[in-house]
Amino acid sequence: MLVLNRKDIVSTFSTNGIKRHLAVDTLGFPFFTHCTKANLSDDKGLIEMLTKNIGYFQSKPVNTPKITILLDHGYHTEYLREELEKVYPQIMTKIRFELSAKPSKQEKKDQGKSGFVPVAARWVIERSNAWMERCKIVRIQVKGY
């Protein structure tokens, strides 16, 4: 998600050879979207999505707070920085990456939970992915008539 003064979330969702990259704001409303082949890494998909929307970052004043992009642990922030700075050298003056918290096995055990445990702020992107999936099903149903 890419919105001023708020945490941003980026997610990828893969289905049938297509990976959908989605950046949403803190409410889950789409900000940027991008589709790639499913075999493309999350890092490269994010770089493509941000590169296609680089004008947004170039027009953002430097004296405003940085946009925080919340990522899961499938992303490599150092690689992202290097590649994005090749496209727009001042981009790190306007954005910052933050890896979302991931509960440890011990923390889950202490809470009496196991398996998948929702992470704070992560539910926003999961809900947006669910919306997209639901709309896809509606589109397929309409197409069949």
C-alpha positions in Angstrom: 0.0 0.0 0.0 1.4 3.4 -0.8 -0.2 6.3 1.0 1.4 9.3 2.6 1.9 9.1 6.4 0.5 5.7 6.7 1.9 2.2 6.5 1.7 0.6 3.1 1.3 -3.1 2.3 2.4 -5.0 -0.8 1.2 -8.4 -1.6 1.4 -11.0 -4.3 -1.2 -13.6 -5.2 -0.6 -16.3 -7.8 -3.2 -18.2 -9.8 -3.0 -20.2 -13.0 0.4 -19.0 -14.1 -0.3 -15.3 -13.2 1.0 -13.5 -10.2 -0.9 -10.4 -9.2 1.1 -7.7 -7.3 -1.1 -5.4 -5.3 -0.2 -2.3 -3.3 -3.0 -1.1 -1.1 -3.5 1.7 1.5 -4.2 1.1 5.1 -7.9 0.5 4.4 -7.2 -2.0 1.7 -8.1 0.1 -1.3 -5.9 -0.6 -4.3 -3.2 1.9 -5.0 -1.0 0.1 -7.6 -1.5 -3.3 -9.3 0.6 -5.3 -11.7 0.5 -8.8 -13.2 3.5 -10.9 -14.0 4.2 -14.5 -14.9 4.0 -16.7 -11.8 7.6 -17.8 -12.1 8.9 -14.2 -11.7 10.2 -13.5 -8.1 8.2 -11.3 -5.8 11.1 -8.8 -5.7 11.2 -8.4 -9.5 7.4 -8.0 -9.7 7.5 -5.3 -7.0 10.3 -3.5 -8.9 8.3 -3.6 -12.1 5.2 -2.3 -10.4 7.0 0.6 -8.7 9.0 1.4 -11.8 5.8 1.6 -13.9 4.5 4.1 -11.3 7.8 5.9 -10.7 6.2 9.3 -11.6 4.2 9.1 -8.4 7.4 9.0 -6.4 9.2 11.6 -8.5 6.4 14.1 -8.0 6.2 13.5 -4.2 7.9 16.4 -2.3 11.0 15.4 -0.3 9.9 17.3 2.8 6.9 15.1 3.4 7.1 11.9 5.5 8.4 8.8 3.7 6.0 6.3 2.5 6.4 3.1 4.4 6.0 -0.1 2.3 5.2 -3.1 4.6 6.6 -6.3 3.1 6.4 -9.9 4.1 9.6 -12.0 4.6 9.6 -13.1 0.9 11.2 -9.8 -0.1 14.8 -8.8 0.0 15.0 -5.1 1.0 18.6 -4.6 0.1 18.1 -5.9 -3.4 15.0 -3.8 -3.8 16.9 -0.7 -2.8 19.7 -1.3 -5.2 17.4 -2.0 -8.2 15.0 0.9 -7.5 17.9 3.3 -7.1 19.1 2.4 -10.6 15.7 3.5 -11.9 15.3 6.6 -9.6 18.4 7.4 -7.5 16.4 9.6 -4.9 13.7 7.0 -4.3 14.9 6.1 -0.9 14.4 9.7 0.2 10.7 9.1 -0.4 10.0 5.5 0.6 11.2 3.1 3.2 10.7 -0.7 3.5 9.6 -2.4 6.6 9.3 -6.2 7.0 6.1 -7.2 8.7 6.3 -8.8 12.1 6.1 -12.6 12.1 5.3 -14.4 15.3 7.9 -16.9 16.3 7.0 -20.5 17.2 7.4 -19.7 20.8 5.1 -16.7 20.7 2.5 -18.8 19.0 2.9 -21.5 21.6 2.6 -19.0 24.4 -0.7 -17.8 22.9 -1.9 -21.4 22.5 -2.0 -21.1 18.7 -0.4 -23.2 15.9 -0.3 -23.0 12.2 -1.3 -19.8 10.5 -1.7 -16.9 12.8 -2.9 -13.5 11.4 -0.3 -10.7 11.7 -1.3 -7.2 12.7 -1.8 -5.0 9.5 -1.5 -8.1 7.3 -5.2 -8.7 7.4 -5.7 -5.6 5.2 -4.0 -7.1 2.2 -5.5 -10.5 2.8 -9.0 -8.9 2.7 -8.1 -7.1 -0.5 -6.9 -10.3 -2.1 -10.2 -11.9 -1.1 -12.1 -9.0 -2.7 -10.1 -9.5 -5.9 -10.7 -13.3 -5.9 -14.5 -12.8 -5.3 -14.7 -10.3 -8.2 -12.8 -12.8 -10.4 -15.4 -15.5 -9.7 -18.3 -13.0 -10.5 -16.5 -12.2 -13.8 -16.2 -15.9 -14.7 -19.8 -16.5 -13.8 -21.0 -13.6 -16.0 -18.8 -14.7 -18.8 -20.5 -18.1 -18.8 -23.9 -16.6 -19.7 
